[in-house]
Amino acid sequence: METLDPHGWMLSLISVLVVFSALVLLYLIYSLIGKLSTRAMARRAAPPESPVDSSGAEAAAIAMALNLYLAEYAHDRESGTITIRDEKSSWSCIDFKDRRL
C-alpha cells in the first residue's frame, strides 16, 4: 500500500467519499420516511369540528385567564436589589479553598 500511495491521499479521498455518501444516503432515507409519514397522517386526519359553544363564553374565559396571567398584578413585585450575605460554613473556610496537593 505504501508503494501505491506513499502520502495516503488516495486513502483519505476514499474515506471522505465514503462518509459523504453515507450522509447523503441517510438524508435521502430520512426524507423518504418524512414524506411517507406526512402522507399517512394526512389520510388519518379527521375533518375539523365546528365549535360547539356559540355564545363565546369559552373564548371569554380563555381571554380572561390570559389577561390575568400576562397582567402586571399577577406577578410578584421585585425590588431589583441583590443582597449577598456572608455565611460562615466549612465550605467558605479559607483553609480549604487554596490547598495544594
C-alpha positions, 0 to 999 in steps of 0.5 A: 500500500505504501508503494501505491500511495506513499502520502495516503491521499488516495486513502483519505479521498476514499474515506471522505467519499465514503462518509459523504455518501453515507450522509447523503444516503441517510438524508435521502432515507430520512426524507423518504420516511418524512414524506411517507409519514406526512402522507399517512397522517394526512389520510388519518386526519379527521375533518375539523369540528365546528365549535360547539359553544356559540355564545363565546363564553369559552373564548371569554374565559380563555381571554380572561385567564390570559389577561390575568396571567400576562397582567402586571398584578399577577406577578410578584413585585421585585425590588431589583436589589441583590443582597449577598450575605456572608455565611460562615460554613466549612465550605467558605473556610479559607483553609480549604479553598487554596490547598495544594496537593 
